[in-house]
């Protein structure tokens, strides 16, 4: 296992353990995970920043703004204050650059783990997912076959675009064919090679992967689906589930809005309680 694969597996397992107890209530789970992300960001900022330098830069900015207000009838002093305020802003940005960079990386990692689970909704009885297979160069799209295992149903008609090496079909679930808690699976066959993956379906409440490609970073950026076999002649596979809607204080919206709102709340509460300089 390579270093990247180890990181991918570790992050996916870590977020899986965090989200698993909350999976039965996706709205609550997304809110709590987002809240924890906000709390983590403010503590990372506190641990990696220089509060004295931040206070000094902010004081200089405020002083120069006050200078412009006091001498608002003197153009020379206004321009001097403006230039000094801009210089102080640049100094502030320099002081917070390292903490902000660390936070940006941390939030990006969190988003790559949250989005595959909460952006789309598992299939219900009357729902369908669009499965798109992008073949490798030289592969005949007419040789691609997508079929379902127990509990999965694939519509017989598919869309094949040879110029783009794409095959798209609609897949759903048949609850009467499911065996216990066994997840329905889809199979993609090309000649003697085969690739299979699970479909997220009710009574599950979150999805666990919607894309996989040949990119070395695919598992990090789009976790959840199994790796593509090295000898399998496809470049990428995508599963488009119905979009998920989550409650934000009673308002149904997408996962982004919930994540931003609760992350800000999670960062703001410790900042105010502990008076963290930002």
N, C-alpha and C positions, 0 to 999 in steps of 0.2 A: 504494500500500500504506500503510495506516494505521500509527501507532506500535505499537498493540497487535498487529497482524498481523505486524509486523517482529519484535517481541519473541517472539511465538509461534513463528515460523519459526526464529529464531535459537536459542531454547532447544531446540526439537525437533531441529534439526540438530546442536547441540552434544552433546546426550545420545546422539543417534544415532551420532556419531563415537566417543563413549566406549564405547558398548555393542557396536557392530558387531564389533570384534575378539573379543569374549567371547560372541557370540550362539550359537556352536556348543555352548557349555556353560552353559546358563542358570543352574544352581545356582552355578557359579563366578562367572559374570558378576554375578549379584545380590549375592553376597558381596563382591566387589571394589568394586562401585559403592557399596554401603552402607558399606564400610570407608572409602572415600575421602570419603564424605559426613561421616562421623564425624571424620575428620582435619581436613576443612575447617572444621567447626563449632568445634573447639577453637582453631584458629588465628585464626578470625574473632573469637572471644571474647578471645583474647590481644591482638589488634590493637586492639580497641575498648574494652577495659576498663581500669580503674585499679587495678593490683595493690596499691598502697599503701593505697588506700581499702578494698579488699576485705579485706586483712589486718587493718586497723584495726577494721573492723566485725565480723569473725569473732573477733578477740581480745576485743572488748567483750562479745560474746555468751557466749563461754567464761567470761569473768570473772564475769559475772552468774549464770551457771549454777553456778559454783563457790561464789559468795556464798550461793546458796540451800542448797547442800549443807553449807557450814560452819555457817551459822546456821539449821539445820533445826528448832531448837526455839524460834525467835523468829519468831512469825507476822508481825510488822510488817516485819522485815528480809526475810523470805521474799517478802512481797507487794511490797516495794520492789525486790528483785532480779528478780522476775517482770516487773514493769512495765518495768524498765530493759532486761531481755532482749528483751521484745517491741518496745521502741523501737529497740533495736540491730538486731533482725531487719528492721524496716521500713527502717532505714537501709541495711542490706545489700541489700534488694530494690531500693531506689532506685539504689544504685550499679551493680547488674548489669542494670537494666531495659533500657537501650539495647542492650547486647550480646545479651541474650536475645531482644529483639524482632527484631534482624537475623538471628539464628540461626533463629528461628521462620519468618521469611519464606523464608530459604534452604532450610530443610527442607521447607516446604510446596511450594516450586517443584520440589524433587527428587522429592517424592512424586507430584506430578501427572505427572511424566515417567516414573517407574518403574512406577507402578500399571498404566497401560494396556499395558505390555510384559510384566510378570511376574505379574500377578494371575490371569490366565487362560491356558489352554493352547491352542495351535493344534490344528486338527482333524486327527484321524487318520481312517483309512478308515471306521471304524464309529462315529465321533462325529458329533454334530449341534450346531449353534449355533441359538439362538432369536433371530430377527430381529424387532424390534418397531418399527413405524412409527407415529408420532403425527402425525396430519394436522392441517392448519390448520383453523380454524373455517370451516364452510360446505362443506368437502370431503366428498364421498360416499366412504365407506370401501369401497364395493363397486367403485369405479373404480380402486382401488389394485391393481397387479399386481407381484409379485416373481418374478423368474426368474433363472436362472443362465447364465453364459457357459460357455466351455470349462472343464471341470474342476469346475464347481459344479453341485450338484443341489438343487432346492427341492421339498419335498413338496407335492403338489397341493392338499392340504387346508390351510386357514388358519383362524385365529380372528379374527373381525371383531366389534368392539364399537362400534357407532355412537355410543352415549352418551358414550364416552370418546375417540372418534375414533381408535381403535387397530386396527391390523392386525398380527397375529403369525403367523409361520410358522417352520418348521424348515428349516435348510439344511445341507447336507453337501458332501463332495467325492467326486469319482470320479477316481481316479488314472489310469484307463485313458483318460480324455478329456483329460488335461492335455497341453499341448504344451511339452516341454522344461521350462525353469525358469519359464515364464509362470505368474503367480499366477491362481488361479480368481477370478472376479469375480461379484458379484451386481448386478442391475439392479432399480431400483424405478421403475416407470412409473405416471404419473397423467396420463391424456390424452396430449397430445403432449410433455409434459415427462418427463425421465428423470434419474435420479441413479444412479451406479454407484460401487462401492468394492471393494477386494480383500478376500478372505477369507484369514485366516491358517491355513495348513494344512501338515502334514508334507510335506517334511522341514524346514520352518522350525521354530524352537524357541521363539520368542517372538511374541506378538501385537503389533500396532502401532496400536491404536485400537479402542475399543469403544463410543463414543458421540459424537454430534454434534448440536448444537441451534442455534437462532436467537440464543442469548445472545451478546452481544459478547465475552464471556470464554470461550466454549465451547472455542475452540482452545487457550486457555491452560490451562483446567481439565481438558479432555478431548482431548488432542492425538492426532493420527494419522490420523483419517478426513478425507477431502476436505471442503471447505466446502460447505454447502448452497447451491445456486443461488438467487439472490434471487427468481426467479419460480416456484420450485418450491413447491407447496402442502403442505409438511410442516413441522412444528415441531421434531421431534426423531426421531432414529433411534438405536436401541440394538442392539448385538450381544452376546449372552451366550454366551461360549464355555465349555467345561468348566473348572472351577476347576483351577488349577495347584498342584502340590505341589513344594516345594523342600526340599533336604536341609540341615538344621542340625546339623552334627556327627553325621550318620548318622540323624537323626530327621526323618522327613518332616513338614513343616508348611506353613503358608501363608507368603506373601511378607512379611507384616507382621512375623512373629516373626524371620525371617532379617534383615530390614532393621534392626529394633531392636537385635538382638544384635550384629551386626557394626558398626553405627554406634557403639554404646557402646564396643566394643573399639577402634574407630578413634579415638575421642575420648580414651579412657583411656590408651593407650600414650604418645602425645606429652605428655599431662599429667604422667604419672609421670616420663618421661625428662627433660623440660624444666622440671619443677616449676612448671607454670603454675598461678597462683592462680585458683581458681574459687569 
